[in-house]
Amino acid sequence: MGAMDATHRQDDEEAAARAAGSRVVRDFGLLIKSATRLEQRIDAALRRECGISHTMLEVLIRLCRQPGEEVSQRRLADDLTLTSGGTTRLIDRMEAAGLVRRASSPGDRRVALVEPTAEGRTAFLSGAAIHARVVEEFFVGPLTPDDYARFTDALSLIDKALREDAG
């Protein structure tokens, strides 16, 4: 490697180190770490107090949102941004736990519909209360009402920009 190549590599490494240490990168990392830790708190509370995972609660929320709505396993995968195989395994576990049941679609027997059982609806209600309590404690509680309003307004602006840019 020539002296010029070594100089460029060192310049690139220094630029990369500056970028990685920038305030924007650190702030974004803090957002991701905080969201991950909140997710872990929610999941731990749900498992401890309700016996379901946060992902299972997300499925139950989707299934219980509009009672009587037909929700296919494929649509669940899309709504929850899971792979088809991941959704199948998750629904298998939830079915074994008595939380959901599969049924064939009357319009297309190849389509598997997923519906909550009575036990699933009970788990949804308990889980939703646990979820709300943890979110209130760790997402809302540490901020003043004004800071919370500014924070959620900022998140809405970021979400809007991302949605507009995707289309």
OpenMM code with the backbone's topology and positions (N, CA, C; nanometers):
from openmm import Vec3, app, unit

residues = "MET GLY ALA MET ASP ALA THR HIS ARG GLN ASP ASP GLU GLU ALA ALA ALA ARG ALA ALA GLY SER ARG VAL VAL ARG ASP PHE GLY LEU LEU ILE LYS SER ALA THR ARG LEU GLU GLN ARG ILE ASP ALA ALA LEU ARG ARG GLU CYS GLY ILE SER HIS THR MET LEU GLU VAL LEU ILE ARG LEU CYS ARG GLN PRO GLY GLU GLU VAL SER GLN ARG ARG LEU ALA ASP ASP LEU THR LEU THR SER GLY GLY THR THR ARG LEU ILE ASP ARG MET GLU ALA ALA GLY LEU VAL ARG ARG ALA SER SER PRO GLY ASP ARG ARG VAL ALA LEU VAL GLU PRO THR ALA GLU GLY ARG THR ALA PHE LEU SER GLY ALA ALA ILE HIS ALA ARG VAL VAL GLU GLU PHE PHE VAL GLY PRO LEU THR PRO ASP ASP TYR ALA ARG PHE THR ASP ALA LEU SER LEU ILE ASP LYS ALA LEU ARG GLU ASP ALA GLY".split()
positions = [
    Vec3(0.0854, -0.1177, 0.0000),
    Vec3(0.0000, 0.0000, 0.0000),
    Vec3(0.0894, 0.1233, 0.0000),
    Vec3(0.0598, 0.2180, -0.0860),
    Vec3(0.1410, 0.3383, -0.0973),
    Vec3(0.1097, 0.4366, 0.0141),
    Vec3(0.1975, 0.5359, 0.0275),
    Vec3(0.1801, 0.6377, 0.1311),
    Vec3(0.0495, 0.7142, 0.1103),
    Vec3(0.0133, 0.7390, -0.0161),
    Vec3(-0.1102, 0.8118, -0.0464),
    Vec3(-0.2326, 0.7311, -0.0034),
    Vec3(-0.2325, 0.5981, -0.0305),
    Vec3(-0.3432, 0.5113, 0.0102),
    Vec3(-0.3570, 0.5086, 0.1620),
    Vec3(-0.2439, 0.5001, 0.2322),
    Vec3(-0.2460, 0.4978, 0.3788),
    Vec3(-0.3018, 0.6281, 0.4337),
    Vec3(-0.2678, 0.7406, 0.3712),
    Vec3(-0.3181, 0.8707, 0.4145),
    Vec3(-0.4691, 0.8790, 0.3944),
    Vec3(-0.5183, 0.8318, 0.2780),
    Vec3(-0.6631, 0.8324, 0.2516),
    Vec3(-0.7372, 0.7423, 0.3502),
    Vec3(-0.6779, 0.6251, 0.3786),
    Vec3(-0.7421, 0.5333, 0.4726),
    Vec3(-0.7501, 0.5984, 0.6111),
    Vec3(-0.6444, 0.6625, 0.6541),
    Vec3(-0.6438, 0.7287, 0.7845),
    Vec3(-0.7459, 0.8421, 0.7859),
    Vec3(-0.7544, 0.9200, 0.6783),
    Vec3(-0.8536, 1.0278, 0.6693),
    Vec3(-0.9947, 0.9715, 0.6764),
    Vec3(-1.0189, 0.8618, 0.6047),
    Vec3(-1.1508, 0.7968, 0.6063),
    Vec3(-1.1851, 0.7477, 0.7461),
    Vec3(-1.0881, 0.6874, 0.8135),
    Vec3(-1.1115, 0.6362, 0.9491),
    Vec3(-1.1401, 0.7494, 1.0463),
    Vec3(-1.0698, 0.8594, 1.0337),
    Vec3(-1.0941, 0.9749, 1.1203),
    Vec3(-1.2317, 1.0343, 1.0937),
    Vec3(-1.2708, 1.0433, 0.9666),
    Vec3(-1.4033, 1.0948, 0.9317),
    Vec3(-1.5126, 1.0023, 0.9856),
    Vec3(-1.4904, 0.8713, 0.9748),
    Vec3(-1.5877, 0.7742, 1.0266),
    Vec3(-1.5992, 0.7859, 1.1785),
    Vec3(-1.4872, 0.8019, 1.2461),
    Vec3(-1.4885, 0.8158, 1.3924),
    Vec3(-1.5633, 0.9426, 1.4332),
    Vec3(-1.5408, 1.0531, 1.3609),
    Vec3(-1.6123, 1.1780, 1.3912),
    Vec3(-1.7626, 1.1601, 1.3692),
    Vec3(-1.8000, 1.0956, 1.2599),
    Vec3(-1.9423, 1.0747, 1.2302),
    Vec3(-2.0073, 0.9864, 1.3363),
    Vec3(-1.9387, 0.8795, 1.3745),
    Vec3(-1.9943, 0.7879, 1.4750),
    Vec3(-2.0068, 0.8545, 1.6110),
    Vec3(-1.9207, 0.9514, 1.6376),
    Vec3(-1.9250, 1.0223, 1.7650),
    Vec3(-2.0070, 1.1488, 1.7617),
    Vec3(-2.0735, 1.1762, 1.6506),
    Vec3(-2.1503, 1.3003, 1.6398),
    Vec3(-2.2712, 1.2967, 1.7316),
    Vec3(-2.3170, 1.4134, 1.7654),
    Vec3(-2.4329, 1.4248, 1.8545),
    Vec3(-2.5568, 1.3589, 1.7931),
    Vec3(-2.5775, 1.3753, 1.6644),
    Vec3(-2.6951, 1.3176, 1.5983),
    Vec3(-2.6924, 1.1648, 1.6088),
    Vec3(-2.5773, 1.1056, 1.5846),
    Vec3(-2.5652, 0.9599, 1.5942),
    Vec3(-2.5875, 0.9159, 1.7383),
    Vec3(-2.5284, 0.9867, 1.8346),
    Vec3(-2.5483, 0.9518, 1.9763),
    Vec3(-2.6949, 0.9667, 2.0159),
    Vec3(-2.7603, 1.0748, 1.9723),
    Vec3(-2.9011, 1.0973, 2.0060),
    Vec3(-2.9902, 0.9884, 1.9478),
    Vec3(-2.9636, 0.9516, 1.8227),
    Vec3(-3.0423, 0.8449, 1.7610),
    Vec3(-3.0196, 0.7135, 1.8357),
    Vec3(-2.8953, 0.6860, 1.8734),
    Vec3(-2.8657, 0.5664, 1.9520),
    Vec3(-2.9397, 0.5662, 2.0841),
    Vec3(-2.9495, 0.6825, 2.1477),
    Vec3(-3.0235, 0.6940, 2.2737),
    Vec3(-3.1717, 0.6630, 2.2518),
    Vec3(-3.2274, 0.7118, 2.1421),
    Vec3(-3.3676, 0.6825, 2.1102),
    Vec3(-3.3875, 0.5319, 2.0930),
    Vec3(-3.3000, 0.4674, 2.0173),
    Vec3(-3.3117, 0.3237, 1.9929),
    Vec3(-3.2951, 0.2455, 2.1229),
    Vec3(-3.1936, 0.2823, 2.2029),
    Vec3(-3.1719, 0.2129, 2.3310),
    Vec3(-3.2916, 0.2289, 2.4236),
    Vec3(-3.3467, 0.3504, 2.4294),
    Vec3(-3.4622, 0.3745, 2.5156),
    Vec3(-3.5831, 0.2943, 2.4692),
    Vec3(-3.6078, 0.2931, 2.3388),
    Vec3(-3.7205, 0.2162, 2.2854),
    Vec3(-3.7017, 0.0674, 2.3121),
    Vec3(-3.5805, 0.0185, 2.2962),
    Vec3(-3.5521, -0.1228, 2.3210),
    Vec3(-3.5722, -0.1566, 2.4681),
    Vec3(-3.5223, -0.0715, 2.5556),
    Vec3(-3.5389, -0.0962, 2.7001),
    Vec3(-3.6864, -0.0916, 2.7408),
    Vec3(-3.7622, 0.0003, 2.6828),
    Vec3(-3.9052, 0.0068, 2.7127),
    Vec3(-3.9740, -0.1205, 2.6641),
    Vec3(-3.9403, -0.1637, 2.5438),
    Vec3(-3.9947, -0.2898, 2.4900),
    Vec3(-3.9624, -0.4063, 2.5843),
    Vec3(-3.8391, -0.4108, 2.6350),
    Vec3(-3.7993, -0.5178, 2.7263),
    Vec3(-3.8775, -0.5114, 2.8570),
    Vec3(-3.9009, -0.3910, 2.9087),
    Vec3(-3.9809, -0.3759, 3.0317),
    Vec3(-4.1242, -0.4232, 3.0098),
    Vec3(-4.1828, -0.3843, 2.8976),
    Vec3(-4.3196, -0.4253, 2.8661),
    Vec3(-4.3256, -0.5776, 2.8541),
    Vec3(-4.2327, -0.6345, 2.7785),
    Vec3(-4.2309, -0.7791, 2.7572),
    Vec3(-4.2144, -0.8540, 2.8898),
    Vec3(-4.1228, -0.8077, 2.9745),
    Vec3(-4.0992, -0.8749, 3.1035),
    Vec3(-4.2232, -0.8684, 3.1919),
    Vec3(-4.2888, -0.7531, 3.1976),
    Vec3(-4.4095, -0.7386, 3.2792),
    Vec3(-4.5216, -0.8281, 3.2262),
    Vec3(-4.5380, -0.8324, 3.0950),
    Vec3(-4.6429, -0.9172, 3.0358),
    Vec3(-4.6165, -1.0647, 3.0649),
    Vec3(-4.4927, -1.1079, 3.0485),
    Vec3(-4.4596, -1.2482, 3.0746),
    Vec3(-4.4816, -1.2833, 3.2216),
    Vec3(-4.4385, -1.1948, 3.3110),
    Vec3(-4.4481, -1.2192, 3.4542),
    Vec3(-4.5936, -1.2175, 3.5030),
    Vec3(-4.6707, -1.1196, 3.4577),
    Vec3(-4.8039, -1.0978, 3.5133),
    Vec3(-4.9169, -1.1595, 3.4325),
    Vec3(-4.8897, -1.1907, 3.3049),
    Vec3(-4.9980, -1.2351, 3.2165),
    Vec3(-4.9639, -1.3639, 3.1418),
    Vec3(-4.8357, -1.3996, 3.1382),
    Vec3(-4.7937, -1.5218, 3.0718),
    Vec3(-4.7875, -1.5145, 2.9204),
    Vec3(-4.7847, -1.3912, 2.8652),
    Vec3(-4.7731, -1.3753, 2.7197),
    Vec3(-4.6582, -1.2797, 2.6897),
    Vec3(-4.6071, -1.2867, 2.5674),
    Vec3(-4.5019, -1.1955, 2.5237),
    Vec3(-4.5651, -1.0682, 2.4669),
    Vec3(-4.4817, -0.9667, 2.4487),
    Vec3(-4.5299, -0.8426, 2.3884),
    Vec3(-4.5774, -0.8669, 2.2452),
    Vec3(-4.5070, -0.9527, 2.1726),
    Vec3(-4.5488, -0.9836, 2.0357),
    Vec3(-4.6858, -1.0518, 2.0344),
    Vec3(-4.7086, -1.1416, 2.1306),
    Vec3(-4.8407, -1.2053, 2.1404),
    Vec3(-4.9486, -1.1016, 2.1695),
    Vec3(-4.9177, -1.0052, 2.2567),
    Vec3(-5.0152, -0.8995, 2.2836),
    Vec3(-5.0439, -0.8209, 2.1564),
    Vec3(-4.9410, -0.7925, 2.0765),
    Vec3(-4.9616, -0.7201, 1.9511),
    Vec3(-5.0572, -0.7964, 1.8595),
    Vec3(-5.0437, -0.9289, 1.8544),
    Vec3(-5.1364, -1.0110, 1.7754),
    Vec3(-5.2773, -0.9983, 1.8317),
    Vec3(-5.2914, -1.0110, 1.9633),
    Vec3(-5.4241, -1.0031, 2.0255),
    Vec3(-5.4861, -0.8651, 2.0065),
    Vec3(-5.4044, -0.7596, 2.0135),
    Vec3(-5.4569, -0.6251, 1.9877),
    Vec3(-5.5147, -0.6196, 1.8466),
    Vec3(-5.4394, -0.6724, 1.7522),
    Vec3(-5.4841, -0.6722, 1.6120),
    Vec3(-5.6123, -0.7527, 1.5942),
    Vec3(-5.6205, -0.8676, 1.6620),
    Vec3(-5.7379, -0.9536, 1.6466),
    Vec3(-5.8603, -0.9011, 1.7220),
    Vec3(-5.8391, -0.8297, 1.8305),
    Vec3(-5.9501, -0.7829, 1.9135),
    Vec3(-5.9937, -0.6404, 1.8809),
    Vec3(-5.9222, -0.5759, 1.7909),
    Vec3(-5.9506, -0.4363, 1.7570),
    Vec3(-6.0933, -0.4202, 1.7053),
    Vec3(-6.1329, -0.5057, 1.6127),
    Vec3(-6.2687, -0.5010, 1.5583),
    Vec3(-6.3278, -0.6410, 1.5681),
    Vec3(-6.4027, -0.6684, 1.6743),
    Vec3(-6.4585, -0.8031, 1.6913),
    Vec3(-6.5368, -0.8473, 1.5681),
    Vec3(-6.5157, -0.9719, 1.5304),
    Vec3(-6.5850, -1.0282, 1.4156),
    Vec3(-6.5124, -1.0067, 1.2840),
    Vec3(-6.4102, -0.9213, 1.2820),
    Vec3(-6.3336, -0.8973, 1.1601),
    Vec3(-6.2535, -1.0233, 1.1265),
    Vec3(-6.2529, -1.0603, 0.9992),
    Vec3(-6.1740, -1.1755, 0.9567),
    Vec3(-6.0320, -1.1295, 0.9288),
    Vec3(-5.9363, -1.1888, 1.0011),
    Vec3(-5.7957, -1.1521, 0.9852),
    Vec3(-5.7195, -1.2769, 0.9435),
    Vec3(-5.6588, -1.2702, 0.8269),
    Vec3(-5.5817, -1.3847, 0.7794),
    Vec3(-5.4431, -1.3832, 0.8438),
    Vec3(-5.3833, -1.5008, 0.8461),
    Vec3(-5.2485, -1.5125, 0.9000),
    Vec3(-5.1523, -1.4265, 0.8178),
    Vec3(-5.1721, -1.4204, 0.6884),
    Vec3(-5.0873, -1.3388, 0.5998),
    Vec3(-5.0993, -1.1912, 0.6334),
    Vec3(-5.2226, -1.1460, 0.6593),
    Vec3(-5.2442, -1.0056, 0.6940),
    Vec3(-5.1797, -0.9732, 0.8281),
    Vec3(-5.1865, -1.0673, 0.9220),
    Vec3(-5.1178, -1.0482, 1.0499),
    Vec3(-4.9687, -1.0285, 1.0287),
    Vec3(-4.9101, -1.1110, 0.9438),
    Vec3(-4.7671, -1.1000, 0.9143),
    Vec3(-4.7353, -0.9607, 0.8597),
    Vec3(-4.8171, -0.9122, 0.7683),
    Vec3(-4.7950, -0.7791, 0.7109),
    Vec3(-4.8124, -0.6697, 0.8152),
    Vec3(-4.9201, -0.6794, 0.8954),
    Vec3(-4.9492, -0.5772, 0.9963),
    Vec3(-4.8407, -0.5702, 1.1028),
    Vec3(-4.7845, -0.6853, 1.1369),
    Vec3(-4.6856, -0.6912, 1.2449),
    Vec3(-4.5425, -0.6907, 1.1934),
    Vec3(-4.5265, -0.6793, 1.0633),
    Vec3(-4.3955, -0.6835, 0.9968),
    Vec3(-4.3119, -0.8032, 1.0419),
    Vec3(-4.3761, -0.9197, 1.0375),
    Vec3(-4.3092, -1.0462, 1.0653),
    Vec3(-4.3004, -1.1252, 0.9355),
    Vec3(-4.2080, -1.2187, 0.9301),
    Vec3(-4.2021, -1.3067, 0.8138),
    Vec3(-4.3185, -1.4034, 0.8208),
    Vec3(-4.3485, -1.4644, 0.7090),
    Vec3(-4.4554, -1.5641, 0.7041),
    Vec3(-4.4251, -1.6799, 0.8002),
    Vec3(-4.3003, -1.7280, 0.7965),
    Vec3(-4.2614, -1.8381, 0.8845),
    Vec3(-4.2648, -1.7989, 1.0310),
    Vec3(-4.2203, -1.6766, 1.0612),
    Vec3(-4.2234, -1.6281, 1.1993),
    Vec3(-4.3662, -1.6166, 1.2505),
    Vec3(-4.4549, -1.5702, 1.1646),
    Vec3(-4.5957, -1.5587, 1.2027),
    Vec3(-4.6558, -1.6968, 1.2258),
    Vec3(-4.6249, -1.7911, 1.1390),
    Vec3(-4.6766, -1.9278, 1.1557),
    Vec3(-4.6331, -1.9850, 1.2901),
    Vec3(-4.5052, -1.9708, 1.3239),
    Vec3(-4.4547, -2.0238, 1.4518),
    Vec3(-4.5199, -1.9527, 1.5706),
    Vec3(-4.5365, -1.8213, 1.5603),
    Vec3(-4.6006, -1.7459, 1.6676),
    Vec3(-4.7454, -1.7908, 1.6864),
    Vec3(-4.8196, -1.8027, 1.5776),
    Vec3(-4.9598, -1.8462, 1.5867),
    Vec3(-4.9666, -1.9904, 1.6372),
    Vec3(-4.8718, -2.0747, 1.5974),
    Vec3(-4.8660, -2.2115, 1.6521),
    Vec3(-4.8556, -2.2077, 1.8044),
    Vec3(-4.7643, -2.1243, 1.8571),
    Vec3(-4.7460, -2.1143, 2.0036),
    Vec3(-4.8714, -2.0581, 2.0701),
    Vec3(-4.9323, -1.9584, 2.0080),
    Vec3(-5.0524, -1.8975, 2.0657),
    Vec3(-5.1698, -1.9946, 2.0617),
    Vec3(-5.1774, -2.0737, 1.9565),
    Vec3(-5.2841, -2.1740, 1.9457),
    Vec3(-5.2644, -2.2819, 2.0526),
    Vec3(-5.1399, -2.3255, 2.0713),
    Vec3(-5.1103, -2.4262, 2.1741),
    Vec3(-5.1422, -2.3740, 2.3136),
    Vec3(-5.1278, -2.2432, 2.3343),
    Vec3(-5.1572, -2.1815, 2.4647),
    Vec3(-5.3062, -2.1521, 2.4821),
    Vec3(-5.3856, -2.1772, 2.3772),
    Vec3(-5.5293, -2.1543, 2.3857),
    Vec3(-5.5723, -2.0099, 2.3652),
    Vec3(-5.4846, -1.9274, 2.3103),
    Vec3(-5.5145, -1.7853, 2.2930),
    Vec3(-5.5853, -1.7538, 2.1610),
    Vec3(-5.5573, -1.8331, 2.0582),
    Vec3(-5.6170, -1.8118, 1.9260),
    Vec3(-5.6548, -1.9473, 1.8665),
    Vec3(-5.7351, -1.9401, 1.7613),
    Vec3(-5.7637, -2.0609, 1.6828),
    Vec3(-5.7627, -2.0211, 1.5365),
    Vec3(-5.7254, -2.1187, 1.4550),
    Vec3(-5.7263, -2.0979, 1.3102),
    Vec3(-5.8566, -2.1541, 1.2556),
    Vec3(-5.9033, -2.0900, 1.1498),
    Vec3(-6.0223, -2.1382, 1.0797),
    Vec3(-5.9997, -2.1150, 0.9315),
    Vec3(-6.0594, -2.1994, 0.8504),
    Vec3(-6.0513, -2.1793, 0.7053),
    Vec3(-6.1428, -2.0655, 0.6653),
    Vec3(-6.0985, -1.9881, 0.5685),
    Vec3(-6.1810, -1.8799, 0.5171),
    Vec3(-6.2940, -1.9397, 0.4352),
    Vec3(-6.4177, -1.8961, 0.4583),
    Vec3(-6.5288, -1.9482, 0.3781),
    Vec3(-6.5122, -1.9170, 0.2294),
    Vec3(-6.4477, -1.8057, 0.1979),
    Vec3(-6.4308, -1.7655, 0.0583),
    Vec3(-6.3126, -1.8312, -0.0110),
    Vec3(-6.2139, -1.8785, 0.0664),
    Vec3(-6.0939, -1.9380, 0.0077),
    Vec3(-6.0319, -2.0316, 0.1100),
    Vec3(-6.0509, -2.1599, 0.0898),
    Vec3(-6.0070, -2.2597, 0.1880),
    Vec3(-5.8547, -2.2623, 0.2060),
    Vec3(-5.7809, -2.2018, 0.1131),
    Vec3(-5.6344, -2.1947, 0.1269),
    Vec3(-5.5919, -2.0891, 0.2279),
    Vec3(-5.6829, -1.9980, 0.2615),
    Vec3(-5.6524, -1.8881, 0.3530),
    Vec3(-5.6856, -1.9292, 0.4963),
    Vec3(-5.5865, -1.9152, 0.5854),
    Vec3(-5.6076, -1.9448, 0.7275),
    Vec3(-5.6437, -1.8158, 0.7996),
    Vec3(-5.7637, -1.8143, 0.8562),
    Vec3(-5.8048, -1.7004, 0.9382),
    Vec3(-5.7634, -1.7287, 1.0818),
    Vec3(-5.7340, -1.6236, 1.1566),
    Vec3(-5.6952, -1.6369, 1.2959),
    Vec3(-5.7943, -1.5564, 1.3779),
    Vec3(-5.8457, -1.6176, 1.4844),
    Vec3(-5.9396, -1.5468, 1.5709),
    Vec3(-5.9051, -1.5733, 1.7158),
    Vec3(-5.9320, -1.4756, 1.8028),
    Vec3(-5.9006, -1.4958, 1.9444),
    Vec3(-6.0020, -1.5896, 2.0083),
    Vec3(-5.9565, -1.6651, 2.1057),
    Vec3(-6.0466, -1.7464, 2.1871),
    Vec3(-6.0934, -1.6601, 2.3047),
    Vec3(-6.1831, -1.7123, 2.3855),
    Vec3(-6.2253, -1.6394, 2.5067),
    Vec3(-6.1044, -1.6154, 2.5965),
    Vec3(-6.0160, -1.7149, 2.6069),
    Vec3(-5.8946, -1.6994, 2.6864),
    Vec3(-5.8039, -1.5922, 2.6256),
    Vec3(-5.7985, -1.5861, 2.4936),
    Vec3(-5.7198, -1.4832, 2.4257),
    Vec3(-5.7737, -1.3444, 2.4512),
    Vec3(-5.9061, -1.3296, 2.4511),
    Vec3(-5.9655, -1.1986, 2.4802),
    Vec3(-5.9365, -1.1566, 2.6239),
    Vec3(-5.9404, -1.2528, 2.7175),
    Vec3(-5.9068, -1.2226, 2.8572),
    Vec3(-5.7609, -1.1811, 2.8701),
    Vec3(-5.6716, -1.2535, 2.8008),
    Vec3(-5.5288, -1.2184, 2.8027),
    Vec3(-5.5072, -1.0804, 2.7412),
    Vec3(-5.5819, -1.0492, 2.6358),
    Vec3(-5.5720, -0.9174, 2.5733),
    Vec3(-5.6075, -0.8076, 2.6730),
    Vec3(-5.7186, -0.8234, 2.7443),
    Vec3(-5.7611, -0.7201, 2.8395),
    Vec3(-5.6591, -0.7032, 2.9519),
    Vec3(-5.6100, -0.8141, 3.0061),
    Vec3(-5.5079, -0.8065, 3.1114),
    Vec3(-5.3794, -0.7463, 3.0573),
    Vec3(-5.3377, -0.7948, 2.9404),
    Vec3(-5.2142, -0.7469, 2.8804),
    Vec3(-5.2193, -0.5989, 2.8455),
    Vec3(-5.3321, -0.5540, 2.7952),
    Vec3(-5.3452, -0.4124, 2.7593),
    Vec3(-5.3308, -0.3237, 2.8830),
    Vec3(-5.3853, -0.3678, 2.9955),
    Vec3(-5.3735, -0.2902, 3.1198),
    Vec3(-5.2282, -0.2866, 3.1677),
    Vec3(-5.1595, -0.3997, 3.1583),
    Vec3(-5.0178, -0.4069, 3.1977),
    Vec3(-4.9354, -0.3173, 3.1064),
    Vec3(-4.9583, -0.3279, 2.9772),
    Vec3(-4.8875, -0.2464, 2.8776),
    Vec3(-4.9052, -0.0982, 2.9090),
    Vec3(-5.0292, -0.0570, 2.9316),
    Vec3(-5.0586, 0.0841, 2.9597),
    Vec3(-4.9868, 0.1302, 3.0864),
    Vec3(-4.9836, 0.0469, 3.1889),
    Vec3(-4.9190, 0.0835, 3.3147),
    Vec3(-4.7684, 0.1061, 3.2954),
    Vec3(-4.7033, 0.0147, 3.2230),
    Vec3(-4.5587, 0.0262, 3.2014),
    Vec3(-4.5270, 0.1475, 3.1137),
    Vec3(-4.6056, 0.1689, 3.0093),
    Vec3(-4.5844, 0.2845, 2.9226),
    Vec3(-4.6035, 0.4141, 3.0017),
    Vec3(-4.7064, 0.4185, 3.0829),
    Vec3(-4.7311, 0.5376, 3.1657),
    Vec3(-4.6129, 0.5632, 3.2590),
    Vec3(-4.5615, 0.4586, 3.3209),
    Vec3(-4.4522, 0.4740, 3.4174),
    Vec3(-4.3211, 0.5178, 3.3521),
    Vec3(-4.2858, 0.4561, 3.2388),
    Vec3(-4.1530, 0.4781, 3.1819),
    Vec3(-4.1483, 0.5660, 3.0574),
    Vec3(-4.2611, 0.5854, 2.9899),
    Vec3(-4.2630, 0.6670, 2.8690),
    Vec3(-4.3212, 0.8046, 2.8980),
    Vec3(-4.4274, 0.8077, 2.9763),
    Vec3(-4.4956, 0.9330, 3.0059),
    Vec3(-4.4434, 0.9940, 3.1363),
    Vec3(-4.4311, 0.9121, 3.2395),
    Vec3(-4.3983, 0.9590, 3.3743),
    Vec3(-4.2728, 1.0430, 3.3885),
    Vec3(-4.1628, 1.0074, 3.3232),
    Vec3(-4.0399, 1.0854, 3.3433),
    Vec3(-4.0444, 1.2281, 3.2856),
    Vec3(-4.1436, 1.2598, 3.2043),
    Vec3(-4.1503, 1.3898, 3.1378),
    Vec3(-4.2588, 1.4777, 3.1981),
    Vec3(-4.2374, 1.6089, 3.1922),
    Vec3(-4.3447, 1.7007, 3.2291),
    Vec3(-4.4512, 1.6924, 3.1194),
    Vec3(-4.5727, 1.7339, 3.1486),
    Vec3(-4.6749, 1.7316, 3.0429),
    Vec3(-4.6344, 1.8107, 2.9178),
    Vec3(-4.5695, 1.9253, 2.9354),
    Vec3(-4.5254, 2.0038, 2.8199),
    Vec3(-4.4167, 1.9315, 2.7409),
    Vec3(-4.3183, 1.8721, 2.8127),
    Vec3(-4.2123, 1.7974, 2.7450),
    Vec3(-4.2699, 1.6768, 2.6713),
    Vec3(-4.3665, 1.6100, 2.7332),
    Vec3(-4.4287, 1.4938, 2.6686),
    Vec3(-4.5000, 1.5366, 2.5400),
    Vec3(-4.5720, 1.6467, 2.5463),
    Vec3(-4.6433, 1.6961, 2.4274),
    Vec3(-4.5444, 1.7320, 2.3165),
    Vec3(-4.4344, 1.8013, 2.3514),
    Vec3(-4.3336, 1.8356, 2.2509),
    Vec3(-4.2693, 1.7097, 2.1921),
    Vec3(-4.2409, 1.6127, 2.2790),
    Vec3(-4.1772, 1.4886, 2.2346),
    Vec3(-4.2677, 1.4133, 2.1374),
    Vec3(-4.3943, 1.3951, 2.1723),
    Vec3(-4.4846, 1.3205, 2.0838),
    Vec3(-4.5138, 1.3989, 1.9561),
    Vec3(-4.5169, 1.5314, 1.9645),
    Vec3(-4.5312, 1.6120, 1.8423),
    Vec3(-4.4108, 1.5898, 1.7506),
    Vec3(-4.2910, 1.5886, 1.8103),
    Vec3(-4.1693, 1.5660, 1.7308),
    Vec3(-4.1705, 1.4269, 1.6682),
    Vec3(-4.2115, 1.3256, 1.7436),
    Vec3(-4.2197, 1.1898, 1.6882),
    Vec3(-4.3191, 1.1849, 1.5724),
    Vec3(-4.4292, 1.2554, 1.5852),
    Vec3(-4.5283, 1.2601, 1.4766),
    Vec3(-4.4704, 1.3235, 1.3512),
    Vec3(-4.3928, 1.4285, 1.3683),
    Vec3(-4.3295, 1.4935, 1.2534),
    Vec3(-4.2292, 1.4000, 1.1855),
    Vec3(-4.1520, 1.3282, 1.2660),
    Vec3(-4.0557, 1.2331, 1.2104),
    Vec3(-4.1298, 1.1229, 1.1352),
    Vec3(-4.2336, 1.0683, 1.1957),
    Vec3(-4.3118, 0.9627, 1.1314),
    Vec3(-4.3721, 1.0118, 1.0002),
    Vec3(-4.4259, 1.1326, 1.0018),
    Vec3(-4.4852, 1.1890, 0.8797),
    Vec3(-4.3795, 1.2019, 0.7695),
    Vec3(-4.2619, 1.2526, 0.8048),
    Vec3(-4.1557, 1.2693, 0.7057),
    Vec3(-4.1145, 1.1349, 0.6475),
    Vec3(-4.1068, 1.0335, 0.7313),
    Vec3(-4.0683, 0.9005, 0.6845),
    Vec3(-4.1754, 0.8384, 0.5935),
    Vec3(-4.3025, 0.8586, 0.6294),
    Vec3(-4.4107, 0.8058, 0.5464),
    Vec3(-4.4154, 0.8759, 0.4113),
    Vec3(-4.3989, 1.0083, 0.4110),
    Vec3(-4.4036, 1.0846, 0.2870),
    Vec3(-4.2862, 1.0481, 0.1967),
    Vec3(-4.1709, 1.0283, 0.2549),
    Vec3(-4.0510, 0.9963, 0.1779),
    Vec3(-4.0576, 0.8567, 0.1174),
    Vec3(-4.1334, 0.7663, 0.1793),
    Vec3(-4.1415, 0.6277, 0.1323),
    Vec3(-4.2302, 0.6151, 0.0081),
    Vec3(-4.3169, 0.7082, -0.0140),
    Vec3(-4.4139, 0.6908, -0.1200),
    Vec3(-4.3840, 0.7615, -0.2435),
] * unit.nanometer
topology = app.Topology()
chain = topology.addChain("A")
for resn in residues:
    res = topology.addResidue(resn, chain)
    for name in ("N", "CA", "C"):
        topology.addAtom(name, app.Element.getBySymbol(name[0]), res)
